Amino acid sequence: MKKHAHNMALIAPTPEEDARINAAIAADPDTRELTEADMAHLKPLRRLGRPPSAQPKVPVTMRVDADVLAAIKASGSGWQTRVNQVLLEAVRRGDWQADG
């Protein structure tokens, strides 16, 4: 399945089709036109995207040996999360000290 459909054009109804659609809406007892006041009270059913993180990640650029990166990436999907976990554990153990 394609994520985005290309070359899709909006096809507007003819005035006759539009009149039939509006007549059917008006005849439906379970529907009504929303007012500006109604619209002001509407809220999304759900928040789109990921929830905010208590510890948001920061993008970085760094240089590593090509064979190191190849081995890490070869571990499969989620490699960046695993690298972050290894670094986090090293920091928590105190293994990550600045040379002084």
ROSE-4610 file (N, C-alpha, C; in Angstrom, 1 decimal, always signed):
// ROSE-4610
residu = [M/M/M/K/K/K/K/K/K/H/H/H/A/A/A/H/H/H/N/N/N/M/M/M/A/A/A/L/L/L/I/I/I/A/A/A/P/P/P/T/T/T/P/P/P/E/E/E/E/E/E/D/D/D/A/A/A/R/R/R/I/I/I/N/N/N/A/A/A/A/A/A/I/I/I/A/A/A/A/A/A/D/D/D/P/P/P/D/D/D/T/T/T/R/R/R/E/E/E/L/L/L/T/T/T/E/E/E/A/A/A/D/D/D/M/M/M/A/A/A/H/H/H/L/L/L/K/K/K/P/P/P/L/L/L/R/R/R/R/R/R/L/L/L/G/G/G/R/R/R/P/P/P/P/P/P/S/S/S/A/A/A/Q/Q/Q/P/P/P/K/K/K/V/V/V/P/P/P/V/V/V/T/T/T/M/M/M/R/R/R/V/V/V/D/D/D/A/A/A/D/D/D/V/V/V/L/L/L/A/A/A/A/A/A/I/I/I/K/K/K/A/A/A/S/S/S/G/G/G/S/S/S/G/G/G/W/W/W/Q/Q/Q/T/T/T/R/R/R/V/V/V/N/N/N/Q/Q/Q/V/V/V/L/L/L/L/L/L/E/E/E/A/A/A/V/V/V/R/R/R/R/R/R/G/G/G/D/D/D/W/W/W/Q/Q/Q/A/A/A/D/D/D/G/G/G]
num = [1/1/1/2/2/2/3/3/3/4/4/4/5/5/5/6/6/6/7/7/7/8/8/8/9/9/9/10/10/10/11/11/11/12/12/12/13/13/13/14/14/14/15/15/15/16/16/16/17/17/17/18/18/18/19/19/19/20/20/20/21/21/21/22/22/22/23/23/23/24/24/24/25/25/25/26/26/26/27/27/27/28/28/28/29/29/29/30/30/30/31/31/31/32/32/32/33/33/33/34/34/34/35/35/35/36/36/36/37/37/37/38/38/38/39/39/39/40/40/40/41/41/41/42/42/42/43/43/43/44/44/44/45/45/45/46/46/46/47/47/47/48/48/48/49/49/49/50/50/50/51/51/51/52/52/52/53/53/53/54/54/54/55/55/55/56/56/56/57/57/57/58/58/58/59/59/59/60/60/60/61/61/61/62/62/62/63/63/63/64/64/64/65/65/65/66/66/66/67/67/67/68/68/68/69/69/69/70/70/70/71/71/71/72/72/72/73/73/73/74/74/74/75/75/75/76/76/76/77/77/77/78/78/78/79/79/79/80/80/80/81/81/81/82/82/82/83/83/83/84/84/84/85/85/85/86/86/86/87/87/87/88/88/88/89/89/89/90/90/90/91/91/91/92/92/92/93/93/93/94/94/94/95/95/95/96/96/96/97/97/97/98/98/98/99/99/99/100/100/100]
x = [+0.8/+0.0/+0.9/+0.6/+1.4/+1.0/+2.0/+1.8/+1.1/+1.5/+0.9/+0.4/-0.8/-1.3/-0.9/-0.3/+0.1/-1.0/-1.0/-1.9/-3.4/-3.7/-5.1/-5.7/-6.8/-7.4/-8.8/-9.1/-10.4/-11.5/-12.5/-13.6/-14.8/-15.1/-16.2/-17.5/-18.6/-19.9/-20.5/-21.3/-22.0/-23.0/-23.6/-24.6/-25.8/-26.1/-27.3/-26.9/-25.7/-25.2/-25.2/-24.6/-24.5/-25.9/-26.9/-28.2/-28.8/-28.6/-29.1/-28.4/-27.1/-26.4/-26.9/-27.1/-27.6/-29.0/-29.8/-31.2/-31.2/-30.3/-30.3/-29.8/-28.8/-28.4/-29.5/-30.2/-31.3/-32.4/-32.7/-33.7/-33.3/-32.0/-31.5/-31.8/-32.6/-32.9/-31.7/-30.7/-29.6/-28.4/-28.6/-27.5/-28.0/-27.1/-27.4/-26.1/-26.3/-25.2/-24.5/-23.2/-22.4/-22.3/-22.6/-22.5/-21.0/-20.7/-19.4/-19.2/-20.3/-20.2/-19.9/-20.5/-20.2/-18.7/-18.3/-16.9/-15.9/-16.2/-15.3/-15.1/-16.1/-16.0/-15.4/-15.2/-14.6/-13.2/-12.8/-11.5/-11.1/-9.8/-9.4/-9.7/-10.0/-10.2/-9.0/-7.8/-6.6/-5.5/-4.4/-3.2/-2.4/-2.1/-1.3/+0.2/+0.9/+2.3/+2.6/+3.9/+4.3/+4.0/+3.8/+3.6/+4.9/+4.8/+6.0/+6.9/+8.1/+9.0/+9.5/+9.6/+10.2/+11.7/+12.3/+13.7/+13.9/+13.6/+13.6/+15.1/+15.2/+16.5/+16.9/+18.2/+18.9/+19.6/+19.4/+20.2/+21.6/+22.5/+23.9/+24.6/+25.7/+26.6/+27.9/+28.4/+29.7/+30.3/+31.6/+32.4/+32.8/+32.6/+33.0/+33.7/+34.4/+35.0/+33.9/+34.2/+33.1/+32.8/+33.8/+33.5/+32.7/+32.9/+32.1/+30.7/+30.4/+29.1/+28.4/+29.1/+28.6/+28.1/+29.0/+28.6/+27.4/+27.3/+26.2/+24.9/+24.9/+23.8/+23.4/+24.3/+24.0/+23.2/+23.2/+22.4/+20.9/+20.5/+19.1/+18.4/+17.2/+16.3/+16.4/+16.4/+16.5/+17.9/+18.9/+20.3/+20.6/+19.9/+20.2/+19.8/+18.6/+18.1/+19.1/+19.6/+20.6/+21.9/+22.4/+23.6/+23.3/+22.2/+21.8/+21.8/+21.3/+21.2/+22.6/+23.5/+24.9/+25.6/+25.4/+26.0/+25.4/+24.1/+23.4/+24.0/+24.1/+24.6/+26.0/+26.9/+28.2/+28.3/+27.4/+27.4/+26.9/+25.9/+25.4/+26.4/+27.2/+28.2/+29.4/+29.5/+30.6/+31.8/+31.5/+32.6/+33.0/+32.1/+32.3/+32.8/+34.1/+34.7/+35.6/+35.6/+36.4/+37.9/+38.8/+40.2/+40.6/+41.3/+41.7/+43.1]
y = [-1.2/+0.0/+1.2/+2.2/+3.4/+4.3/+5.0/+5.9/+7.2/+7.6/+8.8/+8.5/+8.9/+8.8/+10.1/+9.9/+11.1/+11.3/+12.5/+12.9/+12.7/+12.8/+12.8/+14.2/+14.3/+15.6/+15.6/+16.7/+16.8/+17.0/+16.1/+16.2/+16.8/+18.0/+18.7/+18.2/+18.1/+17.6/+18.7/+18.3/+19.2/+19.9/+21.1/+21.7/+20.8/+19.9/+19.0/+18.0/+17.4/+16.5/+17.1/+18.3/+19.1/+19.3/+19.7/+19.9/+18.6/+17.5/+16.2/+15.8/+16.0/+15.8/+16.6/+17.9/+18.8/+18.4/+18.0/+17.6/+16.4/+15.4/+14.2/+14.5/+15.4/+15.8/+16.5/+17.4/+18.1/+17.1/+16.0/+15.1/+14.1/+14.0/+13.1/+13.6/+13.0/+13.5/+13.4/+12.6/+12.4/+13.3/+14.3/+15.2/+16.7/+17.6/+19.0/+19.8/+21.0/+21.8/+22.2/+22.2/+22.7/+24.2/+24.8/+26.3/+26.6/+27.9/+28.4/+28.0/+28.1/+27.7/+26.3/+25.4/+24.0/+23.8/+24.4/+24.2/+24.7/+25.7/+26.2/+25.1/+24.2/+23.2/+21.9/+21.8/+20.5/+20.3/+19.1/+18.7/+17.5/+17.3/+16.1/+14.9/+13.7/+12.5/+12.0/+12.2/+11.8/+12.7/+12.7/+13.5/+12.7/+13.4/+12.7/+12.7/+11.7/+11.6/+10.9/+10.9/+10.3/+11.2/+10.6/+11.4/+12.1/+13.3/+13.9/+13.1/+13.1/+12.2/+13.0/+12.3/+13.0/+13.3/+12.5/+12.7/+12.7/+13.8/+13.8/+13.6/+12.9/+12.7/+13.9/+14.0/+15.2/+14.6/+15.1/+14.6/+15.0/+14.1/+14.4/+14.0/+14.6/+14.1/+13.8/+12.6/+12.1/+11.2/+11.1/+10.3/+9.0/+7.9/+6.6/+5.8/+4.8/+3.9/+3.3/+3.1/+2.5/+1.1/+0.3/-1.1/-1.1/-0.2/-0.1/+0.2/+1.2/+1.5/+0.4/-0.3/-1.4/-2.5/-2.8/-3.9/-3.5/-2.2/-1.8/-1.9/-1.4/-1.4/-2.8/-3.7/-5.1/-5.8/-5.2/-5.8/-5.6/-4.8/-4.7/-3.5/-3.4/-2.3/-2.0/-0.7/-0.3/-0.1/-0.1/+0.0/+1.3/+2.4/+3.7/+3.6/+3.0/+2.9/+2.0/+1.0/+0.1/+0.9/+1.6/+2.4/+3.4/+4.1/+5.0/+4.3/+3.0/+2.3/+1.9/+1.5/+1.2/+2.4/+3.6/+4.8/+5.2/+5.1/+5.5/+4.6/+3.3/+2.4/+2.8/+3.1/+3.5/+4.8/+5.8/+7.0/+6.7/+5.9/+5.6/+4.8/+4.0/+3.2/+4.1/+5.3/+6.2/+5.9/+5.1/+4.7/+5.9/+6.8/+7.9/+9.2/+9.2/+10.3/+11.1/+12.4/+13.3/+13.1/+13.0/+12.9/+14.3/+14.3/+15.6/+15.7]
z = [+0.0/+0.0/+0.0/-0.9/-0.9/+0.2/+0.7/+1.8/+1.3/+0.2/-0.4/-1.8/-2.1/-3.5/-4.3/-5.4/-6.2/-7.3/-7.8/-8.9/-8.6/-7.4/-7.0/-7.1/-7.8/-7.9/-7.2/-6.6/-6.0/-7.0/-7.0/-7.9/-7.2/-7.5/-6.8/-7.4/-6.5/-7.1/-8.0/-8.9/-9.7/-8.8/-9.3/-8.5/-8.2/-9.1/-8.9/-7.8/-7.9/-6.9/-5.5/-5.5/-4.2/-3.6/-4.5/-4.0/-3.4/-4.1/-3.6/-2.2/-2.2/-0.9/+0.2/+0.0/+1.0/+1.4/+0.5/+0.8/+1.6/+1.3/+2.1/+3.6/+3.7/+5.0/+5.8/+5.1/+5.8/+6.2/+5.5/+5.8/+6.9/+7.2/+8.2/+9.6/+10.4/+11.7/+12.7/+12.3/+13.2/+12.9/+12.0/+11.7/+11.7/+11.9/+11.9/+11.5/+11.1/+10.8/+12.1/+12.1/+13.3/+13.2/+14.4/+14.5/+14.9/+14.8/+15.3/+16.8/+17.6/+19.0/+19.1/+18.3/+18.3/+18.0/+16.9/+16.5/+17.6/+18.3/+19.4/+20.5/+20.7/+21.7/+21.2/+20.0/+19.4/+19.9/+20.2/+20.5/+19.7/+19.4/+18.7/+19.6/+18.9/+19.6/+20.3/+19.6/+20.2/+19.7/+20.4/+20.1/+19.0/+18.0/+16.9/+17.3/+16.9/+17.1/+18.5/+18.8/+20.0/+21.2/+22.4/+23.5/+23.9/+24.6/+25.0/+25.9/+25.7/+26.6/+27.8/+28.9/+30.1/+29.9/+29.1/+28.7/+27.2/+26.6/+25.1/+24.6/+23.5/+22.9/+22.1/+22.0/+21.3/+20.1/+18.9/+17.8/+17.9/+17.5/+17.5/+16.2/+15.9/+14.8/+15.4/+15.1/+15.6/+14.6/+14.7/+13.8/+14.5/+13.9/+14.4/+13.2/+13.6/+12.6/+11.8/+10.5/+9.6/+10.0/+10.4/+10.8/+12.1/+13.0/+14.2/+13.9/+13.0/+12.7/+11.9/+11.0/+10.3/+11.2/+12.2/+13.2/+14.0/+14.4/+15.2/+14.3/+13.1/+12.3/+11.9/+11.8/+11.5/+12.5/+13.7/+14.8/+14.6/+13.6/+13.2/+13.6/+13.4/+13.7/+15.2/+15.5/+16.9/+17.4/+16.5/+16.9/+17.6/+17.2/+17.8/+19.3/+19.6/+20.9/+21.8/+21.2/+21.9/+22.2/+21.2/+21.5/+22.6/+22.6/+23.7/+25.0/+25.1/+26.3/+26.8/+25.9/+26.3/+26.9/+26.2/+26.7/+28.1/+28.2/+29.4/+30.6/+30.4/+31.4/+31.8/+30.8/+31.1/+31.9/+31.6/+32.4/+33.8/+34.0/+35.3/+36.2/+35.5/+36.3/+36.6/+36.0/+36.2/+35.3/+34.3/+33.4/+32.4/+32.4/+31.4/+32.2/+32.3/+33.0/+32.0/+32.2/+31.4/+31.9/+30.9/+31.3/+31.8/+32.9/+33.4/+33.6]
